[in-house]
Amino acid sequence: MRYDIISDTHGFLEPDLLDQLQGADVIVHAGDICSGADYRTLQKIAPVQMCLGNNDWAYEYGPEVKTRKVFFSSGLRWQVVHYRQHLNLLKCDVAICGHTHRPFVERDEWTGTLVMNPGSPTYPRGSKPSMGRILCEDGRVVDARIIEL
């Protein structure tokens, strides 16, 4: 399964981003989408697992979108929050955050949890526009990377 990870799109879905998202099995958005229309656009590409960011309002996305998104997929426990400090790495295998607009992917040394911030495709800070991609197979992550756009 291919999970495309994005965050901090702030009301603008770049054409390069939309091209990269084609073929995703699931799109994970770590908040600050800032557009109900963009949420619906992403849902036409693949199912979306999303949390609210500090610039999002719940009424635009429906009751299933909250400040923390927890789901089970590909045999793994996923957690998505906007702020990294709100992640509980003891309760997930894959942890996604956003907010800083700075991409990284790492394994937590204590829990072994994969932690990713995909950066921002719209307003990057200290890097190029980016997104993340995680490939899962047989209940494990086989690849996790940042993709520059």
Secondary structure as GFF3:
##gff-version 3
##sequence-region A 1 149
A	DSSP	beta_strand	2	6	.	.	.	ID=ss1
A	DSSP	alpha_helix	15	21	.	.	.	ID=ss2
A	DSSP	beta_strand	26	29	.	.	.	ID=ss3
A	DSSP	alpha_helix	36	45	.	.	.	ID=ss4
A	DSSP	beta_strand	48	50	.	.	.	ID=ss5
A	DSSP	three_ten_helix	58	60	.	.	.	ID=ss6
A	DSSP	beta_strand	68	73	.	.	.	ID=ss7
A	DSSP	beta_strand	76	81	.	.	.	ID=ss8
A	DSSP	three_ten_helix	84	86	.	.	.	ID=ss9
A	DSSP	three_ten_helix	89	91	.	.	.	ID=ss10
A	DSSP	beta_strand	94	96	.	.	.	ID=ss11
A	DSSP	beta_strand	104	107	.	.	.	ID=ss12
A	DSSP	beta_strand	114	117	.	.	.	ID=ss13
A	DSSP	beta_strand	130	137	.	.	.	ID=ss14
A	DSSP	beta_strand	140	148	.	.	.	ID=ss15
###
